[in-house]
Amino acid sequence: MAKTTSSTTEAELTPETTPVGKGHATPTRKEKEAARKQPLVSGDRAAARRKAREQAQVQREKARVGMAAGDEKYLPARDRGPQKKFVRDYVDARFSVGEIMIPLMFLVIILTFFPQPEVQFIGIAALWGFFLIAVADCIVLGFLVTRKLAAKYGADRVEKVRWYAAMRALQLRIMRLPKPQVKRGQFPV
């Protein structure tokens, strides 16, 4: 019985139709080595530099978008981990007094242009008073976050995140990186 291949059988093959060899000569060692060789620096350095710059720009853009989205792979070491994500979400869910600090500083700068020393003094005194309130808010936030982390992950697994929470709370919400992933009032569980 003859084995059947796709369209022909062994009986149908004749000496003229049977392929002989592989159709080309075996390359010599010299030819194979020459085919493998590639220059370390391309002949067109300007094109190579342009290509490298474009690839680096694409990678930076990808990392920037990934970091803004909160992708763990692109976050710096200080922002990685489930506890840091919890802290970010908790801070982003609440209103922090420190968020108003930067706009208030601009207002105080404008008040210092007034020639009356009383107006300047009131502006600076208000800024210092507001700064003390913001510091108190950050201290309270630190205790709250530590307590919430201890309840969620256990007291022995709580990292030191008070400074991290305070620095995030002092930034304007739209300027935070990674971008806020939760809406106000949507506290993490």
Residue pairs with C-beta under 8 A, 6 or more apart in sequence:
2 9
2 10
2 11
3 9
3 10
27 35
41 48
42 48
62 74
63 74
66 73
66 74
67 74
67 75
67 76
67 177
67 178
68 177
68 178
68 179
69 178
69 179
70 85
70 88
70 178
70 179
70 181
72 80
75 178
78 84
78 164
79 88
79 178
81 159
82 153
83 149
83 153
83 157
83 158
83 159
83 161
84 159
84 161
84 164
86 148
86 149
86 152
86 188
87 145
87 149
87 161
87 164
87 165
87 168
88 168
88 176
88 178
88 180
88 181
89 181
89 182
89 186
89 187
89 188
90 144
90 145
90 148
90 165
90 187
90 188
91 141
91 145
91 165
91 168
91 169
92 168
92 173
92 176
92 180
92 181
92 182
92 184
93 182
93 183
93 184
93 185
93 186
93 187
93 188
94 141
94 184
94 187
95 184
96 134
96 137
96 138
96 141
96 169
96 170
97 130
97 133
97 134
97 137
98 134
98 137
98 138
98 166
98 169
98 170
98 171
99 169
99 170
99 171
99 172
99 173
100 130
101 130
101 131
101 134
101 170
102 172
104 126
104 127
104 130
105 127
107 123
108 123
108 124
108 126
108 127
111 119
111 120
111 122
111 123
112 120
112 123
112 124
114 120
134 170
137 169
138 165
138 166
138 169
138 170
139 166
141 162
141 165
141 166
141 169
142 161
142 162
142 163
142 165
142 166
143 162
145 161
145 162
145 165
146 158
146 161
146 162
149 158
149 159
149 161
150 158
168 176
173 180
182 188
